[in-house]
Amino acid sequence: MRGVVTACCLSVLLCLVAVVEGDEDYTEDEEMILSLILQDDSQPEADSGPSAQFYRCTKDAWRMPGQYIVVMRNGTHVNQVERTARRLRAKAAKRGYLIEITHSYSGVFNGFLVKMSSDVLHMAVKLPHVEYIEEDSSIFAQSIPWNLERITQNKHETGKYSPPNDGAQVGVFLMDTSVHLSHREIEGKVMVTDFNSVPEEDGVRVHRQASQCDSHGTHIAGVVSGRDSGVAQGTSLNSVRVLNCQGKGTVSGALAGLEYIQSSLTAQPISPVILLLPFAGGFSRTLNTACRKMVEFGAIVIAAAGNYKDDACLYSPASEPEVITVGAVNFADQPVTTGTTGTNVGRCVDVFAPGDDIISASIDCPTCFTTKSGTSQAVAHVAG
């Protein structure tokens, strides 16, 4: 029975070799694979030596587990690289693992890139001719986004954002959509409260995906406190969800959110505390009054001017005098305008901040970034 199983495994492995490597004749390699299948695991390979070193990125958030760069020793011939890759494939398959060689290197070094389970690593580091194996990791452009450079008044090193402090002593309540908590920019920085007051999405055929619901809130949270894109990179946020998956909320929901925050601060005071309101609605006396009460309570309330290319005094909470109302400008310090939309202006706008092509966290993946524009982005800068 064991002979039948072994023969089946051999057939599968030889087919894999033929498919992946093409029509070339690998008789020697077929013999190598057969010997690996029949090899007694308790006996070391004849050419085995000390295990190769294994390295991984010191930044855990940037690691890419499951993808590894195998670096061969100096002087290793390209044929030995190919043979090592095939040997690894055979050894992994023998134990029920499939691997994928996605790229071969033969310029600055000899080696290959492989996608495989971390469970295969112990086999890979024992392969002949392998100098070391490094887990793949992310890299990022290092120029300062124009918005961070613009708001830094003091001189700073080229390519480095150096604010006077990181905002670690300040508490921030973000009233927005939900937030993608596992994004590396804000992971461990956002506490999701148990408050949730949002209306149903418009349309009976709306397909709600959790990631789509997080888009606006994630980007804003990144602008405030993101590890690379944030204004105040040491601060933490409390997420209070008042906007649904379409970015829509209600005055009543916002009022309930403000009440929730006041209750939370009464039970557990935070000072200083900032309330970030990256939304706008029609003029509401009730919403304005509630915001004014929060200021009297000791909070700093900062709100978006609105993106209607109109007088901010016609909108709430932007029209409340006790609220810091923020408009958006572009790189040229001109009011942001895009088609029929643009920043609100007028006497109710207290300050303008960067709000055009702002880089921050994207919901596409835990390490992805995207650009967005609007007074929501601008108010996040002032909150930061």
Beta strands, then each sheet from edge to edge (+ up, - down):
strand 1: 53-55
strand 2: 63-72
strand 3: 100-106
strand 4: 110-115
strand 5: 130-137
strand 6: 171-176
strand 7: 190-196
strand 8: 236-241
strand 9: 273-277
strand 10: 281-282
strand 11: 300-304
strand 12: 315-316
strand 13: 324-329
strand 14: 337-338
strand 15: 341-342
strand 16: 351-354
strand 17: 358-361
strand 18: 369-372
sheet 1: 1+ 5+ 2- 4+ 3-
sheet 2: 7+ 8+ 6+ 9+ 11+ 13+ 16+
sheet 3: 10+ 12-
sheet 4: 14+ 15-
sheet 5: 17+ 18-
end
